[in-house]
Each structure stands twice: as C-alpha cells, then as structure tokens.
Amino acid sequence: QVQLVESGGGLVQPGGSLRLSCAASGFAFSQYGLAWARQGPGKARVMVAAISLKNSVTYYANSVKGRFTISRDNAKNTVYLDMDSLKLDDTAVYYCNTHMDGSDYWGQGTQVTVSS
C-alpha cells in the first residue's frame, strides 16, 4: 500500500525558511519521480516542484524558482522541499505526490502559514 506522509509545516514569518519532508513507503521509492504540490485558500492544487528518480532532472514552478529546492534521499525513502525567502502567497497546504501505473498518490498534506 502506497503511503506518503508529509511533515515540517508550521507558522513562519515572511522571509523565513522551512523544510518539508515526505516519508514514503509501500513502493520502490527509488524507481519513481516525486513531486510537491500546494493548495492555497480558495485555490486549485498546483505542482510547485518535481524531481526525477535519479536526481538528474528537477522542475520548479515560476512562482518558487530560486527560492525552493527539492531533493530526495533514496536510502531514507524521503523527499524534501527546502523553502527559503517565504512570502505571504506561499501559505498553503503542501502535498507530496507520486504517479505510478496510471494513478496519482497523495499524502495528507502539511500546512504552511506565512504571516507576520
């Protein structure tokens, strides 16, 4: 059974930093790409970062490029999202995602609130 469990969210001031983690289980983690998406209040869920199975390719949405960094540790079955220079607009629930055999799998999400 595929499981994705996010952690690391919280309340942070504008300009601050957070590291999100997503612990995966139930599948061959190193064989699949992973992604982070977010859903702000009243907004659709959108992908913000993705990483290929061997770290060779990464993708970032324009809104986070240069501020967020996605990485993975295949030995720990964990994907990370390092977020720097956080803005008010980064407030959202952040979800971990993987896609396999025609299906999308999501974690339960972790809340990130950027507020002064």
RASUL-V931770 format. One line per field, one symbol per residue. ss: DSSP state (a for helix, b for strand, c for the rest). phi: phi as a letter, one per 40 degrees, with the letter a starting at -180 (. if undefined). Layout:
ss=???
phi=???
//
This chain:
ss=ccbbbbbccbbbcccccbbbbbbbbcccaaaccbbbbbbccccccbbbbbbccccccbbbcccccccbbbbbbccccbbbbbbccccaaacbbbbbbbbbccbbbbcccbbbbbcc
phi=.cbbbcahcicacdgcbabcbbcbagacdccbcbabbabcdgbccbcbaaaccbgcbbbbcdcbdgbbbcaabccbfbbbbcbbfcbdcccacbbcaabafgbcbbccgbcbbbac
//
